[in-house]
Amino acid sequence: MDTGVAENSAHAAGEPTADRDAPAAAAAPGGATKDGTTTGAPEAKPFGSRAPAFIKRSKPLHMTWQIGVAIIGFAIIVGGIIMLPLPGPGWAVIFLGLAVLGTEFVWAQRTLLWTKDKVTRAATRALDPKTRRRNMIMLAIGLLLIAAAVALYLWKYGMALPF
């Protein structure tokens, strides 16, 4: 288990990053472009532990910290999984638990980046006018089918229940 801070090499490895669509000049370290001017773009956050420095200095304390974060993060995720079939914000709680785990574990940070990339792509596709038009047509057809089913039921049985 890597407890140190690893540099964010997801972009170089072809993995999704938060600034995937940013121009290459903005992706330079420190927000500097080739001509030396700054773009004001923030640097990518490094992967790895976000524990305070005094905790990172002591290996037993850091391991205890990571175990505590893991227990809390997985407990939140289990609560979110329980909320999926029950009333409650199940997916939001699952992602919250993943964010808690992401404060200490690289795999959780990478999973959050992948999820954010997928959600951004889905939102972009959903806002496409062609897709919106198709969805509105499907909604209208579905509502017409439901209305036809209700009309057929009322014609056959009336307002009384059949049993």
Disulfide bonds with the S-S distance in Angstrom:
none
